Amino acid sequence: MTTYFDTDDKQYTRIYKSETPDILSSFNDFNAAVFATKNREIPLKYRELIAVAVAITTQCAYCIDGHSANAVKAGASRGELAEAAWVAAALKAGGAFAHGRLALKLTDGQFEDAEAAHQHTVEPVH
């Protein structure tokens, strides 16, 4: 059975290594800098909790797995992981709310035309 989340999926990194080693190296260096344990303003635990919330929002199972474990290693509690998940939920809900406003904005003025086009006379039934 094929699934999207399988711990054996890491084997496919070999394709990145063989086909685009320069980009993979740059990505790894960037990721290492973002999650460095020293010389950062935001403590690692909080950066990992941010990563958990973002991973939940983007729904990346691999990132949820890795950053949740890293957050715990950096000292995060279950309560902090739960709050990070709620932050993600609030932002996803907020995004839906804001995009709903956008839908209303983009259709502003169209309702009157649509209502006029859909009005028709109904004959009373006796």
Backbone as a printed PyTorch tensor [residue, N CA C, xyz], in Angstrom:
tensor([[[  0.8420,  -1.1770,   0.0000],
         [  0.0000,   0.0000,   0.0000],
         [  0.8950,   1.2510,   0.0000]],

        [[  0.5860,   2.1850,  -0.8400],
         [  1.3440,   3.4260,  -0.9320],
         [  0.6750,   4.4820,  -0.0660]],

        [[  1.4780,   5.1590,   0.7370],
         [  0.9600,   6.2490,   1.5560],
         [  1.8380,   7.4680,   1.3320]],

        [[  1.3250,   8.6160,   1.7410],
         [  2.0990,   9.8360,   1.5960],
         [  3.1010,  10.0110,   2.7140]],

        [[  2.8790,   9.3590,   3.8460],
         [  3.8000,   9.5060,   4.9660],
         [  4.3380,   8.1380,   5.3360]],

        [[  5.5950,   7.9580,   5.0690],
         [  6.2510,   6.6950,   5.3490],
         [  7.6800,   7.0320,   5.7700]],

        [[  8.1150,   6.4990,   6.8800],
         [  9.4650,   6.8210,   7.3560],
         [ 10.5350,   6.4060,   6.3550]],

        [[ 10.2280,   5.4710,   5.4720],
         [ 11.1920,   5.0530,   4.4570],
         [ 11.3160,   6.0610,   3.3120]],

        [[ 10.4610,   7.0690,   3.2940],
         [ 10.5050,   8.0600,   2.2200],
         [ 11.8210,   8.8330,   2.1920]],

        [[ 12.5390,   8.8420,   3.2950],
         [ 13.8190,   9.5540,   3.3350],
         [ 14.8110,   9.0070,   2.3170]],

        [[ 14.6040,   7.7650,   1.8870],
         [ 15.5090,   7.1710,   0.9000],
         [ 15.5150,   7.9500,  -0.4120]],

        [[ 14.4370,   8.6770,  -0.6900],
         [ 14.3450,   9.4240,  -1.9410],
         [ 15.1780,  10.6980,  -1.9370]],

        [[ 15.7420,  11.0220,  -0.7900],
         [ 16.6670,  12.1460,  -0.7270],
         [ 17.8610,  11.8890,  -1.6370]],

        [[ 18.1590,  10.6310,  -1.8940],
         [ 19.2850,  10.2810,  -2.7690],
         [ 19.1290,  10.9020,  -4.1530]],

        [[ 17.8860,  11.0820,  -4.5890],
         [ 17.6650,  11.6940,  -5.8980],
         [ 18.0670,  13.1630,  -5.8550]],

        [[ 17.7140,  13.8520,  -4.7730],
         [ 18.1710,  15.2340,  -4.6130],
         [ 19.6970,  15.2820,  -4.5940]],

        [[ 20.2880,  14.3300,  -3.8650],
         [ 21.7510,  14.3050,  -3.7500],
         [ 22.4150,  14.0930,  -5.1030]],

        [[ 21.8390,  13.2490,  -5.9330],
         [ 22.4720,  12.9710,  -7.2220],
         [ 22.1140,  13.9920,  -8.3020]],

        [[ 20.9090,  14.5190,  -8.2530],
         [ 20.4460,  15.3940,  -9.3350],
         [ 20.6540,  16.8850,  -9.0580]],

        [[ 20.5300,  17.2930,  -7.7940],
         [ 20.6310,  18.7270,  -7.4590],
         [ 21.4100,  18.9130,  -6.1550]],

        [[ 22.6340,  18.4130,  -6.0940],
         [ 23.3880,  18.4590,  -4.8360],
         [ 23.6550,  19.8770,  -4.3490]],

        [[ 23.8490,  20.8210,  -5.2600],
         [ 24.1210,  22.1980,  -4.8570],
         [ 22.9180,  22.8290,  -4.1640]],

        [[ 21.7280,  22.5750,  -4.6980],
         [ 20.5170,  23.1300,  -4.0910],
         [ 20.2500,  22.4610,  -2.7490]],

        [[ 20.4200,  21.1480,  -2.6900],
         [ 20.2220,  20.4320,  -1.4280],
         [ 21.1730,  20.9480,  -0.3600]],

        [[ 22.4140,  21.1560,  -0.7250],
         [ 23.4010,  21.6760,   0.2230],
         [ 23.0010,  23.0660,   0.7210]],

        [[ 22.5740,  23.9210,  -0.2010],
         [ 22.1420,  25.2670,   0.1860],
         [ 20.9280,  25.2180,   1.1040]],

        [[ 19.9800,  24.3390,   0.7870],
         [ 18.8060,  24.1900,   1.6280],
         [ 19.1940,  23.7110,   3.0180]],

        [[ 20.0500,  22.7090,   3.0820],
         [ 20.4870,  22.1870,   4.3820],
         [ 21.2110,  23.2560,   5.1960]],

        [[ 22.0530,  24.0520,   4.5460],
         [ 22.7480,  25.1440,   5.2380],
         [ 21.7510,  26.1750,   5.7600]],

        [[ 20.7690,  26.5350,   4.9340],
         [ 19.7380,  27.4970,   5.3310],
         [ 18.9460,  26.9650,   6.5210]],

        [[ 18.5050,  25.7190,   6.4260],
         [ 17.7310,  25.1100,   7.5060],
         [ 18.5400,  25.0560,   8.7990]],

        [[ 19.8130,  24.7140,   8.6790],
         [ 20.6900,  24.6620,   9.8580],
         [ 20.8370,  26.0460,  10.4800]],

        [[ 20.9230,  27.0810,   9.6620],
         [ 21.0350,  28.4480,  10.1860],
         [ 19.7580,  28.8660,  10.8940]],

        [[ 18.6110,  28.5320,  10.3190],
         [ 17.3290,  28.8990,  10.9310],
         [ 17.1650,  28.2320,  12.2940]],

        [[ 17.5750,  26.9830,  12.3990],
         [ 17.3860,  26.2390,  13.6420],
         [ 18.6830,  26.0840,  14.4430]],

        [[ 19.6230,  26.9930,  14.2510],
         [ 20.8800,  26.9690,  15.0150],
         [ 20.5800,  27.1410,  16.5050]],

        [[ 21.4120,  26.5100,  17.3170],
         [ 21.1970,  26.5950,  18.7690],
         [ 21.8020,  27.8500,  19.3740]],

        [[ 22.6670,  28.5380,  18.6290],
         [ 23.3270,  29.7350,  19.1520],
         [ 23.1230,  30.9120,  18.2150]],

        [[ 23.3120,  32.1080,  18.7790],
         [ 23.2880,  33.3590,  18.0190],
         [ 21.9500,  33.6550,  17.3500]],

        [[ 20.8570,  33.3140,  18.0070],
         [ 19.5210,  33.6270,  17.5230],
         [ 18.7640,  34.3540,  18.6250]],

        [[ 17.9090,  35.2780,  18.2540],
         [ 17.1110,  36.0340,  19.2250],
         [ 16.0050,  35.1770,  19.8360]],

        [[ 15.3400,  34.3920,  19.0030],
         [ 14.2400,  33.5480,  19.4870],
         [ 14.8290,  32.2150,  19.9390]],

        [[ 14.5740,  31.8210,  21.1830],
         [ 15.0970,  30.5330,  21.6520],
         [ 14.6250,  29.3700,  20.7710]],

        [[ 15.4580,  28.3410,  20.6700],
         [ 15.1780,  27.1970,  19.8060],
         [ 13.8130,  26.5820,  20.0940]],

        [[ 13.4540,  26.4390,  21.3570],
         [ 12.1590,  25.8420,  21.6880],
         [ 11.0280,  26.6000,  21.0110]],

        [[ 11.0870,  27.9070,  21.0300],
         [ 10.0150,  28.7090,  20.4320],
         [ 10.0530,  28.6380,  18.9070]],

        [[ 11.2480,  28.5940,  18.3290],
         [ 11.3350,  28.4410,  16.8760],
         [ 10.7490,  27.1040,  16.4470]],

        [[ 11.0070,  26.0620,  17.2370],
         [ 10.4420,  24.7430,  16.9100],
         [  8.9270,  24.7400,  17.0910]],

        [[  8.4220,  25.4350,  18.1080],
         [  6.9700,  25.5240,  18.2800],
         [  6.3360,  26.3140,  17.1370]],

        [[  7.0120,  27.3520,  16.6690],
         [  6.5380,  28.0780,  15.4890],
         [  6.4980,  27.1150,  14.3010]],

        [[  7.5530,  26.3290,  14.1490],
         [  7.6210,  25.3700,  13.0460],
         [  6.4920,  24.3420,  13.1430]],

        [[  6.1650,  23.9020,  14.3480],
         [  5.0540,  22.9610,  14.5260],
         [  3.7530,  23.6060,  14.0620]],

        [[  3.4990,  24.8340,  14.4970],
         [  2.2610,  25.5180,  14.1000],
         [  2.1990,  25.7070,  12.5870]],

        [[  3.3140,  26.1030,  11.9850],
         [  3.3370,  26.2820,  10.5340],
         [  3.1290,  24.9330,   9.8410]],

        [[  3.7640,  23.8930,  10.3430],
         [  3.6250,  22.5620,   9.7440],
         [  2.1800,  22.0760,   9.8060]],

        [[  1.5260,  22.3450,  10.9190],
         [  0.1150,  21.9740,  11.0380],
         [ -0.7090,  22.7830,  10.0370]],

        [[ -0.3870,  24.0570,   9.8990],
         [ -1.1190,  24.9190,   8.9710],
         [ -0.9140,  24.4760,   7.5280]],

        [[  0.3210,  24.1320,   7.1670],
         [  0.6030,  23.6910,   5.7950],
         [  0.2890,  22.2060,   5.6120]],

        [[  0.0130,  21.5300,   6.7060],
         [ -0.3590,  20.1140,   6.7260],
         [  0.7300,  19.2150,   6.1470]],

        [[  1.9600,  19.5050,   6.5370],
         [  3.0890,  18.6680,   6.1310],
         [  3.3650,  17.6480,   7.2380]],

        [[  2.9970,  16.4040,   6.9780],
         [  3.1620,  15.3570,   7.9910],
         [  4.6270,  15.1760,   8.3860]],

        [[  5.5340,  15.3150,   7.4300],
         [  6.9560,  15.1530,   7.7250],
         [  7.4430,  16.2490,   8.6700]],

        [[  7.0130,  17.4840,   8.4040],
         [  7.4280,  18.6020,   9.2570],
         [  6.7960,  18.5050,  10.6360]],

        [[  5.5370,  18.0750,  10.7010],
         [  4.8850,  17.8880,  11.9930],
         [  5.6750,  16.8720,  12.8120]],

        [[  6.0380,  15.7830,  12.1780],
         [  6.7980,  14.7260,  12.8390],
         [  8.1400,  15.2510,  13.3550]],

        [[  8.9210,  15.8250,  12.4590],
         [ 10.2700,  16.2520,  12.8270],
         [ 10.2840,  17.4140,  13.8070]],

        [[  9.4810,  18.4340,  13.5650],
         [  9.5310,  19.6160,  14.4250],
         [  8.8500,  19.3900,  15.7680]],

        [[  7.8610,  18.5040,  15.8240],
         [  7.2800,  18.1610,  17.1320],
         [  8.3360,  17.4800,  18.0010]],

        [[  9.0500,  16.5320,  17.4120],
         [ 10.1100,  15.8470,  18.1590],
         [ 11.2120,  16.8270,  18.5530]],

        [[ 11.5870,  17.7210,  17.6270],
         [ 12.6210,  18.7110,  17.9390],
         [ 12.1620,  19.6800,  19.0250]],

        [[ 10.8840,  20.0400,  19.0090],
         [ 10.3570,  20.9440,  20.0380],
         [ 10.4470,  20.2920,  21.4160]],

        [[ 10.0900,  19.0160,  21.4760],
         [ 10.1790,  18.2950,  22.7570],
         [ 11.6360,  18.2170,  23.2120]],

        [[ 12.5520,  17.9120,  22.2970],
         [ 13.9800,  17.8610,  22.6370],
         [ 14.4820,  19.2160,  23.1310]],

        [[ 13.8810,  20.2910,  22.6070],
         [ 14.2860,  21.6400,  23.0070],
         [ 13.5760,  22.1020,  24.2740]],

        [[ 12.7610,  21.2160,  24.8610],
         [ 12.1340,  21.5310,  26.1440],
         [ 10.6550,  21.8590,  26.1220]],

        [[  9.9940,  21.7110,  24.9670],
         [  8.5610,  22.0070,  24.8930],
         [  7.7490,  20.9530,  25.6390]],

        [[  6.6860,  21.3990,  26.2420],
         [  5.7840,  20.4960,  26.9680],
         [  4.6240,  20.0880,  26.0620]],

        [[  3.8450,  19.1240,  26.5200],
         [  2.6360,  18.7380,  25.7870],
         [  1.6830,  19.9150,  25.6790]],

        [[  1.5800,  20.6670,  26.7560],
         [  0.7090,  21.8370,  26.7450],
         [  1.1420,  22.8530,  25.7040]],

        [[  2.4490,  23.0440,  25.5710],
         [  2.9500,  23.9870,  24.5620],
         [  2.6760,  23.4780,  23.1420]],

        [[  2.8370,  22.1680,  22.9350],
         [  2.5060,  21.6100,  21.6210],
         [  1.0150,  21.7780,  21.3300]],

        [[  0.1840,  21.5480,  22.3460],
         [ -1.2620,  21.7130,  22.1660],
         [ -1.5970,  23.1630,  21.8290]],

        [[ -0.9710,  24.1090,  22.5250],
         [ -1.2290,  25.5250,  22.2360],
         [ -0.7370,  25.9000,  20.8400]],

        [[  0.3770,  25.3390,  20.4200],
         [  0.8720,  25.6040,  19.0600],
         [ -0.1480,  25.1060,  18.0320]],

        [[ -0.7460,  23.9470,  18.3120],
         [ -1.7670,  23.4130,  17.4050],
         [ -2.9860,  24.3340,  17.3700]],

        [[ -3.3630,  24.8750,  18.5270],
         [ -4.4980,  25.8060,  18.5560],
         [ -4.1690,  27.1170,  17.8420]],

        [[ -2.9350,  27.5530,  17.9360],
         [ -2.5250,  28.7540,  17.1900],
         [ -2.7130,  28.4930,  15.6930]],

        [[ -2.2660,  27.3220,  15.2340],
         [ -2.4250,  26.9660,  13.8230],
         [ -3.9030,  26.9390,  13.4430]],

        [[ -4.7290,  26.3560,  14.3060],
         [ -6.1670,  26.2820,  14.0180],
         [ -6.7820,  27.6760,  13.9380]],

        [[ -6.3750,  28.5480,  14.8410],
         [ -6.9140,  29.9100,  14.8400],
         [ -6.5220,  30.6530,  13.5710]],

        [[ -5.2820,  30.4650,  13.1280],
         [ -4.8310,  31.1440,  11.9160],
         [ -5.5130,  30.5890,  10.6740]],

        [[ -5.7160,  29.2750,  10.6360],
         [ -6.4370,  28.7020,   9.4950],
         [ -7.8710,  29.2270,   9.4750]],

        [[ -8.5110,  29.2780,  10.6370],
         [ -9.8810,  29.8010,  10.7060],
         [ -9.9000,  31.2830,  10.3520]],

        [[ -8.9190,  32.0240,  10.8390],
         [ -8.8280,  33.4430,  10.5090],
         [ -8.6240,  33.6670,   9.0250]],

        [[ -7.8400,  32.8120,   8.4130],
         [ -7.6250,  32.8970,   6.9740],
         [ -8.9230,  32.6630,   6.2110]],

        [[ -9.7100,  31.6930,   6.6580],
         [-10.9990,  31.4380,   6.0130],
         [-11.9290,  32.6390,   6.1770]],

        [[-11.9240,  33.2210,   7.3690],
         [-12.7400,  34.4090,   7.6310],
         [-12.3230,  35.5510,   6.7070]],

        [[-11.0290,  35.8070,   6.6260],
         [-10.5230,  36.8970,   5.7970],
         [-10.7910,  36.6400,   4.3160]],

        [[-10.6230,  35.4080,   3.8660],
         [-10.8960,  35.1000,   2.4630],
         [-12.3890,  35.1520,   2.1640]],

        [[-13.2110,  34.8910,   3.1880],
         [-14.6530,  35.0800,   3.0260],
         [-14.9770,  36.5410,   2.7620]],

        [[-14.3050,  37.4310,   3.4780],
         [-14.4870,  38.8680,   3.2230],
         [-14.0530,  39.2020,   1.8040]],

        [[-12.9810,  38.5820,   1.3460],
         [-12.5110,  38.8150,  -0.0110],
         [-13.5650,  38.3590,  -1.0250]],

        [[-14.1910,  37.2160,  -0.7790],
         [-15.2560,  36.7420,  -1.6690],
         [-16.3970,  37.7570,  -1.7180]],

        [[-16.7300,  38.3240,  -0.5580],
         [-17.7830,  39.3470,  -0.5260],
         [-17.3600,  40.5990,  -1.2750]],

        [[-16.0990,  41.0050,  -1.0880],
         [-15.5870,  42.1860,  -1.7740],
         [-15.6030,  41.9960,  -3.2890]],

        [[-15.1460,  40.8360,  -3.7390],
         [-15.0250,  40.5830,  -5.1680],
         [-16.3750,  40.4500,  -5.8690]],

        [[-17.4120,  40.1700,  -5.1000],
         [-18.7560,  40.0480,  -5.6850],
         [-19.6350,  41.2370,  -5.3290]],

        [[-19.0550,  42.2440,  -4.6940],
         [-19.8200,  43.4190,  -4.2930],
         [-20.4700,  44.0480,  -5.5190]],

        [[-21.7510,  44.3170,  -5.4290],
         [-22.4840,  44.9180,  -6.5270],
         [-23.0980,  43.9090,  -7.4720]],

        [[-22.6740,  42.6730,  -7.3910],
         [-23.2110,  41.6510,  -8.2930],
         [-24.5220,  41.0630,  -7.7880]],

        [[-24.7940,  41.2180,  -6.4910],
         [-25.9900,  40.6090,  -5.9240],
         [-27.2580,  41.2460,  -6.4540]],

        [[-27.2400,  42.5570,  -6.5920],
         [-28.4240,  43.2420,  -7.0820],
         [-28.7710,  42.7680,  -8.4870]],

        [[-27.7530,  42.6430,  -9.3510],
         [-27.9740,  42.1710, -10.7110],
         [-28.4870,  40.7330, -10.7190]],

        [[-27.9010,  39.8930,  -9.8770],
         [-28.3050,  38.4920,  -9.8280],
         [-29.7220,  38.3460,  -9.2990]],

        [[-30.0640,  39.1230,  -8.2600],
         [-31.4140,  39.0490,  -7.7010],
         [-32.4410,  39.4980,  -8.7300]],

        [[-32.1500,  40.5530,  -9.4790],
         [-33.0740,  41.0320, -10.5030],
         [-33.2560,  39.9840, -11.5940]],

        [[-32.1760,  39.3140, -11.9650],
         [-32.2510,  38.3020, -13.0210],
         [-33.0170,  37.0700, -12.5660]],

        [[-33.0140,  36.7770, -11.2830],
         [-33.6640,  35.5710, -10.7790],
         [-35.0930,  35.8030, -10.3250]],

        [[-35.5340,  37.0300, -10.2660],
         [-36.9240,  37.2940,  -9.8510],
         [-37.8570,  36.9540, -10.9900]],

        [[-38.8940,  36.2370, -10.6480],
         [-39.9100,  35.8940, -11.6220],
         [-41.2570,  35.8650, -10.9370]],

        [[-42.2730,  35.9070, -11.6990],
         [-43.6240,  35.9160, -11.1420],
         [-44.0800,  34.4830, -10.9340]],

        [[-44.5840,  34.2160,  -9.7630],
         [-45.0980,  32.8800,  -9.4450],
         [-46.6290,  32.9620,  -9.4720]],

        [[-47.2300,  32.1070, -10.2420],
         [-48.6770,  32.0390, -10.3040],
         [-49.1890,  31.3810,  -9.0350]],

        [[-50.1890,  31.9590,  -8.3940],
         [-50.7450,  31.3170,  -7.1910],
         [-51.4090,  29.9910,  -7.5540]],

        [[-51.2220,  29.0400,  -6.6960],
         [-51.8190,  27.7150,  -6.8900],
         [-53.0970,  27.6680,  -6.0740]],

        [[-54.2190,  27.2680,  -6.7190],
         [-55.5070,  27.1570,  -6.0040],
         [-55.9140,  25.7440,  -5.8190]]])
